[in-house]
Amino acid sequence: MNTGKKQRKFTPEFKLNAVLESYATGNASATAARHNLHITQLNNWKKQLLKEGEKAFLPARSRKNEDERKIEEYEKVIGRLTVQNEILKKTKELLT
């Protein structure tokens, strides 16, 4: 069933500004009406911001890149620790 309405796309900045405005004014209903949003949409964005923090409105692609960066960082740490462990094992063998 097509109602003829086109789904609107909102930028991360718009979402964040709407959420912050609703907190600043203390009136989510008025903020939603001012931006021609449904109150449920605004409340969902508020929940998303509280749950995910600064990453809440980033595109999934950006989140993935950050996760990949963290994984690479952890892999480097694991690699360094593995090398250090091998060095300690060899040193122990030489001393005993």
N, C-alpha and C positions, 0 to 999 in steps of 0.2 A: 504494500500500500504506500503510494508516494503522495505525500501531502503538498508537494511542490516547494517545500522549504529547503533551502540549501543549508547544510551544516556549517556553522561559523567556525573559523579557526582563530585561536587567540594566541598571541605571543606570550612567551614567559614573562616579559616585563608587564604586560597588561594584567596577567593573572596575579602577579605579585602585588602590583599597585592596587588592584581591586581588593585583595585580601587585606593589605595594610590599611587601606581606607576604611574598610569595614571595622577593623580593630580600633582605628583612631577615632572614628565617629561613634563607635559603640552601637551602630545601627546597620546590621547586615541587610535588612529588608530595603532600606533606603538606598544603600550602596548598590544592591542588585538592581533595583528599579532604575537608578541613575545610569547604569551601564547596560540596561536592557538585557539583564541576565535573569535566569531563574534562581531563586534563593537556594535551591538544592545544589545548583552548579557552584555557586559561591561557597557554600558550606563544604562541598567536596574539596574544593581548592584549599580551604582553610585546614581541613583534616590532612590533606596531602602535605601541606607545608609543615604542619606540626610533626607529622610522621617522618618525613624525609629531609627536613631542613633545607639547606641551601641547594640541594640537588633536586628539589621537588619539581621544578618546572623545566629542567633541562631536557632536551630531546633524549630519547633512549640511546641514540648513537653516542651522545656525549657521556652518558653514564657508563656505557660499555667501555669507552676509551679510558675513563678514569679507573674502572675496575681492572682493565688490562694493564694499566700503568702500575697499579698496586701489586698485581700478580708478578709482573716483571721485577719489581723492587724486592718482593719476598723471595723470588727465585735467586736473585743475586745474593741476598743474605744467606740463604740456604747453601749456595755454592761456596761462599767464603767460610761458613762454619764447617762445611765438609772438608775443605782444604786444611783448615786449622786443626781439625780432628785428626786427619791423616798425619800431619806434621807432629802432633803430640804423640800419636801411636809410634811413629818411627823414632822419635826422641826417647821414648820410654824403652823401646827395644835396644837402642844403643847404650842406654845407661844401665840396663840390667844384664 
